Amino acid sequence: MSPRKDHAVRRALIVVDVQKDFCEGGSIPVKGGADRARAVADLVRRTAGSDYSHIVATRDHRIDPGGHFSEHPDVNTSFPVHCVAGSEGSDFHPDFAPAVSEAVDEVFYKGAHSASRSGFEGSAEDSALLADWLRARNITDLDVAGIATDHCVKATALDGAREGFAMEAPGSTSGTCPSSSPAPATGDCWRTAAPPVTSR
């Protein structure tokens, strides 16, 4: 991961779960997921070290998440098997992975033994929690982007606000519900745009 100098700007970007299983060809693909992966990679490369003091990414890292996996998922509290630790589907999307090496400062893993959605429930390889990691670097404002707006992106943004950070969730880099998903009849699954949780 790429080291960068400290900047006066105290804003960070959290990129949520841009992984193969959430894109076309994965176990629970989000419509347009691959396009979103490319858009997020471009965002990371364009803004690293300028718009953002730090950029972090989260990964679903499932080992035994209990009832979160189901053969009859409701796509609300239960889902098909996805992002199993060590599987190809858990890898970052190939169009996003190079940006991780180039510009992402830390990766936070979540959901090994629980139904965790929020990046704030995850930890880095050194066991650091996301909120603590951000505060140690004097971050006050956050943007959140990624795939599956009504699930992990939304949960991360809401938890960020609860932790006291000023939050936004840029809708242009968040995904929409897969047409083949066993979602409720309302179709309220992953929205194309997420409004700011709070104003910056």
N, C-alpha and C positions, 0 to 999 in steps of 0.2 A: 504494500500500500504506500501511497505517495506522501512523504512528509512535506509540510508547507509552513511558511513563516506565519507568525501571528499577525492579525490585522485588527484595525480599530473596529471594524464591523463585527457586531456580536450576533450574527445570524448564521444559522446552520440549515442545511438541507438533509432531511431524512428520506431516503429512497426505500420503499417498502416492497419486499418480496418480488423482485423482477426475476422470477425463476422459470425454468422450462415447463414445469407442470401447470403453470398458469397461462401459458401461451399455446398457440395452435400446435397440436401434436401431443400435448401434455394430458394428464389425467383429468383435470378440471379446467379446460382452456377458457380464457376470457376472450370474447370476440375482439379482434384487433390487438391482441396481446403483444404480438411480435412488433407491430408498428409502435406500440407504446414503449416497448423495450428500447427500440432505436431512438425514440423521442427523448426518453429519460437519459440515455447515454449521451445524446447531444447536449441536453441541458447540463449534465454534470461537467462535460468537457468545456462548455462555454462559460460556466459560472464559477468553477473551482478557483479559489484564491482571489476572486474579485467580488462577486455578489455574496459569496459565502465564506466565512472564516473557516468552516469545517463542513465536510460532507460525510455522512455515514449511511450505511445500508443495513437492512434487516433481511434475515432469511428464515423461512419456515424450516425447522430441523426436527422432524417427527421421528420419534423412536417408539414410544408406546403411549399415544395420547388418549387412550381409553375410548369413550363413546364419541369422540370427535370423528372417528372413522366409522363408517356404516355401509352395509350393503344396500340399505334403503335410506339414503340421506335425504334430509329435508332442506338442505342448502341454507340452513340458518344456524343450527347448533351442531349439525352433523354433515359430513362430506364424504365423497369417495376417498380412498387412500391417495395421499399426495405428499410430495416433498419428504419422503422417507430418507432419513440420514444415510448418506453414502450412495443413494440412488442417482441416476442420471437426471431424473426429474427434479431433484433438489438443487441442481447446479444453477447458477445464474444463467440467464439466457445468453447465448453466444454473442449477440449484438451488444449486450450490456457488460459482459464480463471484462472486456479490455478496459472499460472506463473505471471499473473497480480497482484494477491494478494501477491505473494512471492517476486517479484523483480521489478515491474514497479513503478516508482516514481510518475508519474502523468498521467492522462488521459485527452485528449483534444477532445471535441465534436464539430462536424462541420456539416453544411448543413441544419440547422433547417428550415430556410426560404429562402434558395438559393440553387443553383446547386454546391455549394462548393465541391471541390475534395481534395484540398491540406490541409494537417494537419496544415499548417501555417495560414489557414483561420479559424481555430477552436480556442476554448478557454476552459480553465479548469473550474471547478465548481466555483472557486473564480474569474472568468472572466479574468485571466491571459492569454495573447496571447503566442503562442508557442515560437516565436522568442525572446520575452522579457524574458520568463522563462529560456530559454537556455543561453542568455547573462548574466542574473543575476547569473548564476552558472559558468560563465567563459568558456563555451563550445565554441570551435572553429571548431572542426571537427565532422561530422555526418555520420553515416551509416543509410540507409533506407531499410527496409524489409517489406514484407506483401503480400497482394493478389491483383491481377489486376494491373500488371506492367504498362500497357499503359494508365492507368487512374489515380487512386489516389496515387499509389506509385510514378509514374513518376511525377505527379503534385507536390507532396511533395518534391521530390528530386530537381526539377527545382526551386521551390520557396526557398528551402534552399540555393541553390547556389546564387540566386538573393539576398538573405539576407546576403551574404558574408561568409557563412560557406563552408568549404571544404567538398565535398559530395562524397559518394559512395552509390550504390544501389545493394546489393548482389543478384545476379540473382538466386542463389540456394534456396532462400526462398521467391520467388515471383511466382505467379500463371500463368496459361495459359488459353486461351480463352475457354469457354464452347462450346462443339461441337453443342449444341442445340441453341446457341445464334444466334439471327437475325443479325449477323455481316455482313459487306460489303463482297462482293465476294472475295476480296483480302485476307480475313482472318486475316487482320492486326488488331487484337484486343488486347489481352493480351499476351505478349511474354514470353518465358520461361526464358529469361535472360535479364537483363538491364545493359548496360555498365556504368561505372562510369560517372557521370556528369562532375566532375572534378577530377583530381588526388589528392590523399592525399600526 
